Amino acid sequence: MLVSEMIRRIREALQDEEQPYTHSSARILSWLQGAYMDRQLRSDYWRFLHQQGLFITTIAATADYTIAPVKDIISNSLYYIKSGTVAKIPINIKDYAMWAMEEASGNDDAPSAPSYLIEMPDFSWKVDPVPDAVYAIYADRWYRPTEFVDVDAEPLWEAEYHEIVVLDAMKIAVALKPDSPESAIMAQQVRERLPRMERGFNRRYLPSIGSADAPL
């Protein structure tokens, strides 16, 4: 479900479908953003924030890569495979402060195979040294919770559970104006649908106790 459809669903529940709107689209979007972030922040171990496999595909002579913000990389999972080969070559993560000191010293390595990844302050990644060819870099990583980038975005998880964001946003709307007739209708929808959906969502995306991906 796209964010634009979520906004339409909230408008329908608010009975605010005719212009001029009582609630701006920006305001409804802020409820959805709040609901979406709150849901992601409820655990550090959501499966939809965990990915394994291809992380970055380098371009020759290009060191900088912008991807979704990463929270953590399992350091011993990092390796690259050079295009046209099959060998897996381990690489490491270098601390940004250390990299910055080396850069300030003026020591520049010639383009070569990757040895390090450096996470930059803006959450982009730098490959060091500058790649001299195409390399596929693989990693086991956890992504940071993020907001919707625009109204054409959708939640990270499967469509079956997209409505949980709408219901969470309805809770926000109800809290802001609890005595309105529309809030009573939304509160009833939340009571009837959210608990069951929440149980299914948690079963699907949280590791079970004793599983290989459960927190220690």
C-alpha positions as CSV (number, residue, x, y, z in Angstrom):
1,M,0.0,0.0,0.0
2,L,1.5,3.3,-1.1
3,V,1.6,6.3,1.3
4,S,-0.8,8.1,-1.0
5,E,-3.4,5.3,-0.5
6,M,-2.8,5.5,3.3
7,I,-3.5,9.2,3.2
8,R,-6.7,8.5,1.3
9,R,-7.7,5.8,3.9
10,I,-7.1,8.2,6.8
11,R,-9.2,10.9,5.0
12,E,-12.0,8.5,4.5
13,A,-12.0,7.6,8.2
14,L,-11.9,11.3,9.1
15,Q,-14.8,12.0,6.7
16,D,-12.5,14.7,5.2
17,E,-12.6,13.8,1.5
18,E,-13.8,17.1,0.0
19,Q,-11.7,20.1,-0.6
20,P,-10.9,22.4,1.1
21,Y,-9.7,19.8,3.6
22,T,-9.9,20.2,7.3
23,H,-6.6,18.2,7.7
24,S,-3.8,18.9,5.3
25,S,-2.1,16.1,3.5
26,A,1.2,17.2,5.2
27,R,-0.5,16.7,8.6
28,I,-1.8,13.3,7.8
29,L,1.6,12.4,6.4
30,S,3.2,13.4,9.7
31,W,0.9,10.9,11.5
32,L,1.9,8.2,9.1
33,Q,5.6,9.0,9.5
34,G,5.3,8.9,13.2
35,A,3.4,5.6,13.2
36,Y,5.9,4.1,10.7
37,M,9.0,5.1,12.7
38,D,7.4,4.1,16.0
39,R,6.7,0.6,14.7
40,Q,10.2,0.2,13.4
41,L,11.7,1.4,16.7
42,R,9.9,-1.1,18.8
43,S,12.6,-3.7,18.3
44,D,16.3,-3.9,17.2
45,Y,15.7,-7.3,15.6
46,W,13.0,-6.9,13.0
47,R,13.7,-9.3,10.1
48,F,12.7,-6.7,7.5
49,L,15.7,-4.6,8.7
50,H,18.1,-7.4,8.3
51,Q,19.7,-8.3,4.9
52,Q,22.4,-10.7,3.8
53,G,24.1,-10.8,0.4
54,L,25.1,-8.1,-2.1
55,F,25.7,-4.8,-0.4
56,I,27.6,-2.6,-2.9
57,T,28.6,-3.1,-6.5
58,T,31.5,-0.8,-7.2
59,I,32.3,1.2,-10.3
60,A,35.9,1.6,-11.5
61,A,37.4,4.9,-10.3
62,T,34.4,5.6,-8.0
63,A,34.8,5.5,-4.2
64,D,31.5,6.9,-2.9
65,Y,28.2,5.1,-2.7
66,T,24.9,6.2,-1.3
67,I,22.6,3.5,0.0
68,A,20.0,3.0,2.7
69,P,21.4,4.0,6.2
70,V,23.0,1.0,7.8
71,K,22.9,0.5,11.6
72,D,25.4,-2.4,11.9
73,I,27.5,-4.7,9.7
74,I,28.7,-8.0,11.0
75,S,32.4,-7.4,10.4
76,N,33.5,-10.9,9.6
77,S,30.7,-11.2,6.9
78,L,32.4,-8.7,4.6
79,Y,34.0,-9.9,1.4
80,Y,34.2,-9.0,-2.3
81,I,34.2,-10.9,-5.5
82,K,35.9,-9.3,-8.5
83,S,33.9,-9.3,-11.7
84,G,34.8,-12.3,-13.8
85,T,36.2,-14.3,-10.9
86,V,34.7,-16.5,-8.1
87,A,37.2,-16.0,-5.2
88,K,35.8,-14.4,-2.0
89,I,38.3,-11.9,-0.6
90,P,37.6,-10.6,3.0
91,I,37.7,-6.9,3.6
92,N,37.3,-4.8,6.8
93,I,35.6,-1.7,8.1
94,K,37.8,1.3,8.9
95,D,36.8,3.9,11.5
96,Y,35.9,7.2,9.9
97,A,38.2,9.2,12.2
98,M,41.2,7.0,11.3
99,W,40.4,7.4,7.6
100,A,40.1,11.2,8.0
101,M,43.5,11.4,9.7
102,E,45.1,9.3,6.9
103,E,43.5,11.6,4.3
104,A,44.8,14.7,6.1
105,S,48.3,13.2,5.9
106,G,48.1,13.2,2.1
107,N,48.7,9.5,1.7
108,D,46.6,8.4,-1.3
109,D,46.7,4.8,-2.4
110,A,46.6,4.0,-6.1
111,P,43.3,2.5,-7.4
112,S,43.2,-1.1,-6.4
113,A,41.0,-3.9,-5.0
114,P,38.9,-2.9,-2.0
115,S,40.5,-3.3,1.4
116,Y,38.1,-1.2,3.6
117,L,34.7,0.2,3.8
118,I,34.3,3.6,5.7
119,E,30.9,4.8,6.8
120,M,30.7,8.6,6.3
121,P,28.9,11.1,8.6
122,D,26.0,11.3,6.1
123,F,25.6,7.5,6.2
124,S,27.1,7.0,2.7
125,W,29.9,4.6,2.2
126,K,33.4,5.0,0.8
127,V,35.4,2.1,-0.7
128,D,39.1,2.3,0.1
129,P,41.3,2.3,-2.0
130,V,39.3,3.7,-4.9
131,P,38.2,0.6,-6.9
132,D,40.1,-0.2,-10.1
133,A,37.4,-2.5,-11.5
134,V,33.9,-3.8,-10.7
135,Y,33.7,-5.6,-7.4
136,A,30.6,-7.1,-5.8
137,I,30.8,-6.5,-2.0
138,Y,28.7,-8.7,0.2
139,A,27.7,-8.1,3.9
140,D,25.4,-9.3,6.6
141,R,23.9,-6.0,7.8
142,W,21.1,-4.4,9.8
143,Y,19.5,-1.2,8.4
144,R,18.4,1.8,10.4
145,P,14.7,2.7,10.7
146,T,13.8,5.3,8.1
147,E,10.8,7.5,7.2
148,F,8.9,7.3,4.0
149,V,10.8,9.3,1.3
150,D,7.6,10.4,-0.5
151,V,3.9,9.5,-1.1
152,D,4.9,6.8,-3.6
153,A,6.8,4.8,-1.0
154,E,5.5,1.9,1.0
155,P,6.5,0.1,4.2
156,L,9.5,-2.2,4.2
157,W,7.5,-5.2,5.2
158,E,5.1,-7.3,3.1
159,A,1.8,-5.9,1.8
160,E,-0.2,-8.2,4.1
161,Y,0.8,-5.9,7.0
162,H,0.9,-2.5,5.5
163,E,-2.4,-1.6,7.1
164,I,-0.7,-1.7,10.5
165,V,0.7,1.8,9.7
166,V,-2.8,3.1,8.9
167,L,-4.2,1.8,12.2
168,D,-1.3,3.2,14.2
169,A,-1.8,6.6,12.5
170,M,-5.5,6.4,13.4
171,K,-4.4,6.0,17.0
172,I,-2.5,9.3,16.7
173,A,-5.5,11.0,15.1
174,V,-7.8,9.8,17.9
175,A,-5.5,11.0,20.6
176,L,-5.4,14.5,19.1
177,K,-9.2,14.8,19.0
178,P,-10.7,12.0,21.1
179,D,-14.3,13.4,21.4
180,S,-15.2,13.7,17.7
181,P,-17.5,11.2,16.0
182,E,-14.8,10.3,13.5
183,S,-12.4,9.4,16.4
184,A,-15.0,7.1,17.8
185,I,-15.2,5.2,14.5
186,M,-11.5,5.1,14.1
187,A,-11.0,3.9,17.7
188,Q,-13.4,1.1,17.1
189,Q,-11.5,0.0,13.9
190,V,-8.2,0.1,15.9
191,R,-9.7,-2.0,18.7
192,E,-11.2,-4.6,16.3
193,R,-8.2,-5.0,13.9
194,L,-4.9,-3.9,15.4
195,P,-4.4,-6.5,18.1
196,R,-4.8,-9.5,15.7
197,M,-2.7,-7.8,13.0
198,E,0.0,-6.9,15.6
199,R,0.3,-10.5,16.8
200,G,0.7,-11.8,13.2
201,F,3.2,-9.0,12.5
202,N,5.3,-9.9,15.5
203,R,5.3,-13.6,14.7
204,R,6.4,-12.9,11.1
205,Y,9.1,-10.4,11.8
206,L,10.6,-11.0,15.3
207,P,13.0,-13.9,15.8
208,S,11.6,-16.7,18.0
209,I,13.4,-17.5,21.2
210,G,16.1,-20.1,20.5
211,S,16.3,-19.4,16.8
212,A,19.6,-18.7,15.1
213,D,18.8,-15.0,14.6
214,A,17.4,-14.4,18.1
215,P,19.4,-11.9,20.2
216,L,21.8,-13.4,22.7
